[in-house]
Structures are given as C-alpha cells and as structure tokens.
Amino acid sequence: MAKLALIFVIVSLFALCMAARIPREEPTTVNPIQEIISKLQAAWTPEQQEEYKKKGQELLNQVVEQAQQFSNTLNESIQKLGEQKSS
C-alpha cells in the first residue's frame, strides 16, 4: 500500500513539474502602420515626397474650389425656390 502511495506521489510531482510554465521573453509588439510608414519613407526620395506634397496641395485646392462652387449653386437654387414660393 505504501509503495502505491509513493508511486502516486512521484507521478503527481512529475505531472506538477511538467505543467509548470517556463517564463520566456515577451514578444515585441509591432505597430503595422508605423512599419508601413517607415517602409514608404525608405522607398521615397525627398524629391518624390515634395512632388507628392505639391500634388496633394493642388488636389486639396481643387476640392475646396469645387465645394465652393457647389455651395454657391445650392444657395442660388434655394433662393430661387424661396422667391417662387413667396410669389
């Protein structure tokens, strides 16, 4: 009976030791957006960056101009509808 208990204790200690987690180094977190930005910066020359900045500014100016034209057209249409209803 004692031999059976001793075997049980040894087996349980063995299982306990095998279940213990071994600490390891935490994985480093990688920011995918930062990684993409760094790759793009490495691929583009400063001249290309300036060119894209200029194109972006031109595009932004065109968008603002189109938005102003749309706003003016919309205001004129609303005023015409208001004049028609008041007549």
C-alpha positions as CSV (number, residue, x, y, z in Angstrom):
1,M,0.0,0.0,0.0
2,A,2.9,2.4,0.9
3,K,4.5,1.6,-2.4
4,L,1.3,2.5,-4.3
5,A,1.1,5.8,-2.4
6,L,4.8,6.5,-3.1
7,I,4.3,5.9,-6.8
8,F,1.2,8.1,-6.8
9,V,3.2,10.9,-5.1
10,I,6.1,10.6,-7.6
11,V,3.7,10.6,-10.5
12,S,1.8,13.6,-9.2
13,L,5.1,15.6,-8.6
14,F,6.3,14.7,-12.1
15,A,3.0,15.9,-13.6
16,L,3.2,19.1,-11.5
17,C,6.7,19.8,-12.7
18,M,5.8,19.2,-16.3
19,A,2.8,21.6,-16.0
20,A,4.9,24.5,-14.8
21,R,5.3,27.2,-17.3
22,I,8.8,28.3,-18.3
23,P,9.0,32.1,-18.4
24,R,10.1,33.4,-21.7
25,E,10.7,36.7,-23.4
26,E,7.6,38.7,-24.2
27,P,7.0,39.1,-27.9
28,T,7.6,42.6,-29.1
29,T,4.5,44.4,-30.4
30,V,4.8,45.7,-33.9
31,N,2.8,48.6,-35.0
32,P,1.8,47.8,-38.6
33,I,1.0,51.4,-39.5
34,Q,4.4,52.6,-38.3
35,E,6.0,49.7,-40.2
36,I,4.3,50.8,-43.4
37,I,5.2,54.4,-42.9
38,S,8.9,53.5,-42.3
39,K,8.9,51.4,-45.5
40,L,7.4,54.2,-47.5
41,Q,9.9,56.7,-46.2
42,A,12.7,54.4,-47.1
43,A,11.4,53.9,-50.6
44,W,10.6,57.5,-51.5
45,T,13.3,60.1,-52.1
46,P,12.9,63.6,-50.7
47,E,12.2,64.9,-54.2
48,Q,9.3,62.4,-54.6
49,Q,8.0,63.4,-51.2
50,E,8.0,67.1,-52.2
51,E,6.3,66.3,-55.5
52,Y,3.5,64.3,-53.7
53,K,3.1,67.2,-51.3
54,K,2.6,69.6,-54.2
55,K,0.1,67.3,-55.9
56,G,-1.8,66.8,-52.7
57,Q,-2.0,70.6,-52.1
58,E,-3.2,71.1,-55.7
59,L,-5.8,68.4,-55.2
60,L,-6.9,70.0,-51.9
61,N,-7.3,73.3,-53.6
62,Q,-9.4,71.8,-56.4
63,V,-11.6,70.1,-53.8
64,V,-12.1,73.4,-51.9
65,E,-12.9,75.2,-55.2
66,Q,-15.4,72.6,-56.3
67,A,-17.1,72.7,-52.8
68,Q,-17.4,76.5,-53.0
69,Q,-18.9,76.2,-56.5
70,F,-21.4,73.6,-55.3
71,S,-22.3,75.7,-52.2
72,N,-22.9,78.8,-54.4
73,T,-25.1,76.8,-56.8
74,L,-27.0,75.3,-53.9
75,N,-27.5,78.8,-52.4
76,E,-28.8,80.2,-55.7
77,S,-31.2,77.3,-56.1
78,I,-32.6,77.7,-52.6
79,Q,-33.0,81.5,-53.2
80,K,-34.9,80.8,-56.4
81,L,-37.2,78.3,-54.7
82,G,-37.8,80.9,-51.9
83,E,-38.7,83.5,-54.4
84,Q,-41.0,81.2,-56.3
85,K,-42.9,80.2,-53.1
86,S,-43.2,83.9,-52.0
87,S,-44.7,84.9,-55.3
